Amino acid sequence: MVRTPLTPEERLRGERLGALLREARGERSMVAVAASAGLSAETLRKIETGRAPTPAFFTVAAIAAALGLTLDEILAGCAEEPGEAEPAGPVPVPAGYLLPLGA
């Protein structure tokens, strides 16, 4: 399977995520935090350095729990601009996407 190249925004968001996680880890060892999250130290290292800029949701959730962060804090810390992490509102549904009942 060929991966779609990441956009510059996705790369920057990955770098912000890595910086946030490094800061939250503080003096704790990478090995200890990774073990607490149930993943390898190499996986955590790749995320913290931005080499894995789009980690899986459950990986981020496990690291957040190990660091005592909420997912809202992760989202706010990775936003490009202040307030960007706020919900954008309902997602529009394209016409014809939903079929009427009984169709």
C-alpha positions, 0 to 999 in steps of 0.5 A: 500500500502506498501512503499519501504524502503528508501535507506541511500542516500535518508535519507541523502538527506532528512536530507540535504533538512531539514537543507537547509530549516531550514537555509533558514527559519532563524528567521521566524516562522515555522507556518508563512512559512508553512501558506505562502506555503499552508501547515501545520506546522506539514508537514514543521516540518516533512520535516525539521527534516527529518521525511518526507525525500521524500516530494512531488515535489509540496510541495517542490516547495511551500516551496521554493517559500515561502522561496524565494529559486529557485528549482536549489538552493534546488537541489544544497543544497541537492546534496551529492558532489559539482557538483553532481546536474549537469544534467547527460545527456540524459537518454538512452531509452531501445531497443524496448521501442519505437515502429516505426511509423505506427506499 
